Amino acid sequence: TKAGQMSLGAEITGVTQEEIEQTALALWVVDSNISSPGVEEILNYGNTDSFKEAKEKIFNKLREGRTSEVYNNIELPLMPIVKKMEETGVKIDTKYLKDLSNEYHKELNSLQKKIWDFAGEEFNINSPKQLGDILFGKLLAQKKGKTTASGNRSTKESELEKVKDEHPIVPLILDYRELQKLLSTYIDSIPEKVAPDGRLHAKFVQTGAVTGRLSSQDPNLQNIPIKSELGKRIRNAFVAEKGFDLLACDYSQVELRIAAFMSGEEKLIEIFKSGGDVHTGVASFVFKVPPEKVDAEMRRRAKVINFGILYGMGVNALKTNLGTDKDEAKRFYDEYFQNFVTLANFLEKIKYEAAQRGYTETFFGRRRYFPGIRSKLPFIKAMNERMAINAPFQGTSADITKLAMVKISDFIEKEKLTDSVRLLLTVHDELVLEVKEEMTSKIRGTIVEIMQNIISPNDTHGVPLVVSSSVGKNWGQMEK
């Protein structure tokens, strides 16, 4: 019965490809831990050789809770939109990437030379064993660290970060690795993937991410780094077709806004309703100073805590991320939750309910299961609790972005704008469209408005969804 992946649907008699795809989508909505399911996974779930029986079992399960709403209102309407995005693709400036490749390869050679100079010998930087011998056998022999299963010292990024300040060779190695990864994953490989139409047709996977987000392959657009200058420059290669603009629309601080309205935390709700800066607002409570007295360092710390809390971060992780000692981290942690008691109780409730029911739910009813949350192993249980705390926020954010794609596509169809406005990409909380130049200023406000009104303000305690938009000829250089 192992009929393999979706494309082998023909082996199952009397079942159309569309039926297989829709059933696979339903299975993933039922349990997102079954990622990118095919026929085999469908039959396994049904514990049967009959596709019809398995399908029936999946759709019965789909009717539990509000899961069918997620399927019918979000995921099913998204299927043709995702196909259309793949067909449309995005125009790539291959000459720009070629120049960038030359520049980055020179930089890579220069880094290699510097690393060899510090090491006092030439060695293969890409060999974890040779690198481990140089670093921990020779230069940092006194440093304790993790070893791999084969007994060699670990040279994983997290281990190198710990000794970054111990020797000037370590930051160089981290830079070398980042550069090499950007070259192999994007700069040198994208030009090979560009179709004869001059466009890159990445594959978007609707059922690929356990969080509910869309993922992409060939290349993975979600992973293009935007924090580093090196990564940002890759975005310059994604360009608008002649006579078109790129329009990027991005939900701002969406997970924090979701946490505010899902928890009903009045203080956070008020900060967002007043249009204030959330990190400054939180710093004002935690450091007990009026908002105008919050300095850059206080705001930075509040930001670390805000995002940390959403990911179930404990005192130890907070200590590392804040760059402080344990006592101070504990003080901030306690201060935060003394100020935001409703949010603290809500996070505890998520944890408790996930342990009781085995799953969490987003604002729209999307479930995510956590089989490890009842584990007898403390670290597995703790890891599942951290993921469970974040799941309703990240999952709701994914739902909002997907609903925005559906609503925008409906608008494009209804207004007969398919030749003038195209949805190209989605990366996390951002949507990128290609719009005819003469339409840009007219359409921009409408797209932002559609995105901002995905949930009625009555359902968010008045917390607004805020979308910032920017326009440009390439994705890296966009004007607000």
Buried (B, 14 or more C-beta within 10 A) or exposed (E): EEBEBBEBBEEBEEBEEEBBBBBBBBBBBBBBEBBBBBBBBBBBBBEBEEBEEBBBBBBEBBEEBBBBEBBEBBBBBBBEBBEBBEEBBBBBBBEBBBEBBEEBBEBBEEBBEBBBEBBEEEBEBEEBBBBBBBBBEEBBEEBEBEEEEEEBBBBEEEBBEBBEEBBEBBEBBBBBBBBBBBBEBBBBEBBEEBEEEBBBBBBBBBBBBBBBBBBBEEBBBBEBBEEEEBBBBBBBBBBBBEEBBBBBBBBEBBBBBBBBBBBEBBBBBBBBBEEEBBBBBBBBBBBEEEBEEBEEEBBBBBBBBBBBBBBBBBBEBBBEBBEBEEEBBBBBBEBBBEBBEBBBBBBEEBBEBBBEBBBBBBBBBBBBBBEBBEBEEEEBBBBBBBBBBBBBBBBBBBBBBBBBBBBBBEBBEEEEBEEBBBBBBBBBBBBBBBBBBEBBEEBBEEBBEBBBBBBEBEEBBEBBBBBEBBBBBBBBEBEE
